[in-house]
Amino acid sequence: MTARIDACFAKARAENRPVLVTYTMAGDPDAETGLEILKNVARSGADIVEFGLPFTDPVADGPAIQAAGLRALDAGQTTKKTLAQVVEFRKEFPDTPVILMGYYNPIYSYGPEKFVADAKEAGVDGMIIVDVPAEEDDELCIPAQKAGLAFIRLIPPTADDKRLPVILKNSSGFVYHVSINGITGSATPDYSTVSRALDRIRKYTDLPIVVGFGVKTGEHAAALGEHADGVVVGTALINEITATYDGDKATDATASSVNALVTELADGVRRAKA
């Protein structure tokens, strides 16, 4: 069910390092540029790519990712276009796991059953849907898994020993530990706190655990990578992309800026357990 994801983590373990997971927003600032940015992060060292489904009312995203989603929507990005871009990405990157990350409303509007089928056909490996709780697994999680897609859960730092087994019951692919109390990009994680949290989560699952929210540099990636099976970077990439825009249009500097940051992050995860 999760062949590409499993192979990715196995390769990283063989190299004694965590994986690098990157998040970019589909269709930001336009469909063509958003797809090229996704390809650039894979070319520059990302092991797993998360492709954001733009939505008007995100609850977990900080200002940078909110703005990226609104730019994408203003440029006409849709769920259907996002899946078409995954098809295009797959032509160049047949082995890189693709995770769709977002909220349930666009999927509900698309039709959950059709979305799961079309995502599978497009080459998606899994999804992180932030606002679908474990109590509603029959809504999307179970159908996704039956279709062969991983359903990846966010584990907040507030999840206690009673809540963790509930969240993890039907998780697959990997687990995403949110390292801070807050929205994306709002703070830098405390590494000792993260280490203790990962030890506790591992009591309830054998799945790989990646850590995100607040990772900005190669040094952050190296420090968190000492403890985690993977490191997720999103807001720092979005900020780098946004800083190179001319208005809402990408420039020649956008690609080089993205490449430089992802290369730095990839170097960081490779130093994590050296």
C-alpha positions in Angstrom: 0.0 0.0 0.0 2.8 2.4 0.8 5.6 1.0 -1.3 7.2 4.3 -2.4 7.0 5.7 1.2 8.4 2.5 2.7 11.2 2.4 0.2 12.1 6.0 0.9 12.5 5.5 4.6 14.3 2.2 4.1 16.8 4.0 1.8 17.3 6.8 4.4 17.9 4.2 7.2 20.5 2.4 5.1 22.2 5.8 4.7 21.9 6.4 8.5 19.9 9.7 8.1 16.4 11.0 8.4 14.3 11.9 5.3 13.7 15.4 4.2 10.0 16.2 3.6 9.2 19.5 1.9 5.9 21.3 1.6 4.9 23.7 -1.2 1.5 25.0 -2.2 -0.1 23.8 -5.4 -0.7 26.6 -7.9 1.3 29.2 -6.1 1.7 31.8 -7.6 0.2 30.0 -10.7 -0.2 26.5 -11.9 2.9 26.3 -14.1 5.2 27.9 -11.5 3.8 25.8 -8.6 4.5 22.6 -10.5 8.1 23.8 -11.4 8.7 24.6 -7.8 7.6 21.1 -6.8 10.0 19.6 -9.3 12.8 21.9 -8.1 12.5 20.7 -4.5 12.7 17.1 -5.7 15.7 17.9 -7.9 17.5 19.6 -5.0 17.3 16.8 -2.4 13.7 16.4 -1.0 13.0 12.7 -0.3 9.2 13.2 0.1 7.1 16.1 -1.3 4.0 17.4 0.3 1.8 19.3 -2.2 -0.7 21.7 -0.4 -4.3 21.8 -1.5 -5.2 25.5 -1.4 -8.2 26.4 0.9 -9.7 29.7 1.9 -10.0 28.9 5.7 -7.0 26.9 7.0 -6.9 26.4 10.7 -3.3 25.2 11.2 -1.4 27.4 8.7 0.5 30.5 9.6 0.4 33.7 7.6 2.9 32.7 4.9 1.1 29.5 3.9 -2.3 31.2 4.2 -1.1 33.8 1.7 0.3 31.2 -0.6 -3.0 29.4 -0.6 -4.9 32.6 -1.4 -2.5 33.4 -4.2 -3.1 30.0 -5.7 -6.9 30.3 -5.5 -6.8 33.8 -7.0 -4.8 32.3 -9.9 -7.5 29.7 -10.5 -6.0 26.6 -8.7 -8.5 23.8 -8.1 -8.3 20.3 -6.7 -8.6 18.8 -10.2 -5.7 20.9 -11.4 -3.6 19.8 -8.4 -4.1 16.2 -9.3 -3.2 16.9 -12.9 0.0 18.4 -11.7 0.8 15.3 -9.7 0.5 13.4 -13.0 3.0 15.7 -14.6 5.4 15.4 -11.6 5.2 11.6 -11.9 6.6 11.7 -15.4 9.9 13.0 -14.1 9.9 11.6 -10.6 8.4 8.1 -10.6 9.8 7.1 -7.2 9.4 10.2 -5.1 6.5 9.9 -2.6 3.8 12.5 -3.1 1.6 13.5 -0.1 -1.4 15.8 -0.5 -1.8 18.0 2.6 -4.8 20.2 3.3 -8.3 20.4 4.6 -11.5 18.3 4.1 -13.7 21.0 2.6 -12.2 20.9 -0.9 -12.3 17.1 -0.8 -15.9 17.1 0.3 -16.8 19.5 -2.5 -14.9 17.3 -5.0 -16.6 14.1 -3.7 -14.5 12.0 -1.3 -14.9 8.7 -3.2 -14.0 10.4 -6.5 -11.1 12.2 -4.9 -9.6 9.0 -3.5 -9.9 7.2 -6.8 -8.5 10.2 -8.8 -5.7 10.8 -6.3 -4.6 7.1 -6.6 -4.7 7.2 -10.4 -2.7 10.4 -10.5 0.1 8.8 -8.5 -0.5 10.2 -5.0 0.9 8.0 -2.2 -0.9 9.5 0.8 -2.7 12.4 2.4 -2.6 14.5 5.5 -6.0 16.1 6.0 -5.6 18.3 9.1 -9.3 18.6 10.1 -10.5 15.0 9.9 -10.3 13.6 13.4 -9.8 9.9 14.2 -13.4 9.6 15.2 -14.4 10.2 11.6 -12.1 7.6 10.0 -15.0 6.1 8.0 -15.3 9.4 6.2 -12.0 9.4 4.4 -9.2 7.5 6.2 -10.6 4.0 5.7 -11.7 4.5 2.1 -8.2 6.0 1.3 -6.4 3.0 2.8 -8.6 0.6 1.0 -7.6 2.3 -2.2 -3.9 2.0 -1.4 -3.3 5.5 -0.1 -1.6 6.2 3.2 -3.5 8.3 5.7 -0.9 10.2 7.8 -1.9 11.7 11.1 -0.7 14.9 12.8 0.3 14.3 16.4 0.1 17.5 18.5 2.4 18.0 21.5 -0.7 18.0 23.7 -1.7 14.4 22.8 -1.6 12.4 26.0 -1.3 8.6 26.5 -5.0 8.2 26.3 -5.3 10.2 23.0 -2.3 8.8 21.2 -3.6 5.3 20.6 -6.8 6.7 19.2 -5.0 9.0 16.7 -2.6 6.2 15.7 -5.1 3.4 15.3 -5.6 3.7 11.6 -2.5 5.8 10.7 -0.3 4.5 7.9 2.8 5.6 5.9 4.4 7.7 8.6 3.4 9.9 11.6 3.8 13.7 11.6 4.6 15.1 15.0 3.8 18.8 15.4 6.8 20.1 17.4 5.2 23.3 18.8 1.9 24.5 20.2 0.9 26.9 17.4 0.5 27.4 13.7 3.1 26.6 11.0 6.3 28.6 11.1 5.5 30.4 14.3 8.4 29.2 16.5 11.5 27.1 16.7 11.1 23.7 18.4 12.7 22.8 21.6 14.9 19.8 20.7 14.8 18.1 24.2 11.1 18.4 24.3 10.7 16.9 20.9 13.0 14.0 21.8 10.9 13.1 24.8 7.7 13.4 22.7 9.1 11.0 20.1 10.1 8.5 22.7 6.5 8.5 24.0 4.9 8.2 20.5 7.2 5.3 19.7 5.5 3.3 22.5 2.4 3.3 20.4 3.5 2.8 16.8 6.3 1.3 14.7 5.7 3.8 11.9 8.4 6.3 11.0 8.0 9.7 12.8 8.7 13.0 11.0 8.8 16.3 12.8 7.6 19.6 11.4 6.4 23.2 12.3 9.2 25.6 12.9 12.1 24.0 10.9 13.8 26.8 9.0 17.5 26.0 8.4 19.9 23.2 7.8 21.0 23.4 11.4 17.4 23.0 12.6 17.1 20.0 10.3 20.3 18.4 11.6 19.3 19.0 15.2 15.8 17.5 14.9 17.1 14.7 12.6 19.1 13.3 15.5 15.9 12.2 17.1 13.3 11.8 14.2 13.0 9.6 11.2 12.3 12.7 9.1 12.1 16.5 9.1 9.4 18.6 7.4 10.0 22.1 6.1 7.2 24.3 4.7 7.0 27.9 5.9 10.7 28.5 5.3 10.4 27.4 1.7 7.2 29.5 1.2 9.0 32.5 2.6 12.0 32.0 0.3 9.7 31.6 -2.7 7.6 34.7 -1.8 10.8 36.8 -1.2 11.7 36.3 -4.9 8.4 37.2 -6.4 7.9 40.3 -8.5 4.4 41.1 -7.4 2.8 37.7 -7.4 5.0 36.4 -10.3 8.0 34.2 -9.9 11.3 35.5 -11.2 14.6 33.8 -12.3 15.7 34.1 -8.7 12.9 31.9 -7.4 14.3 28.6 -8.7 17.8 29.3 -7.5 16.6 30.4 -4.1 14.5 27.3 -3.7 17.3 25.1 -4.8 19.8 26.7 -2.4 17.5 26.3 0.6 16.5 22.7 -0.1 20.2 21.8 -0.8 21.1 23.3 2.7 18.2 21.3 4.3 19.2 18.1 2.6 22.8 18.6 3.8 21.4 19.1 7.3 19.5 15.8 7.4 22.6 14.1 6.0 24.7 15.5 8.9 22.0 14.6 11.5 23.3 11.2 12.6 26.8 11.3 11.2 
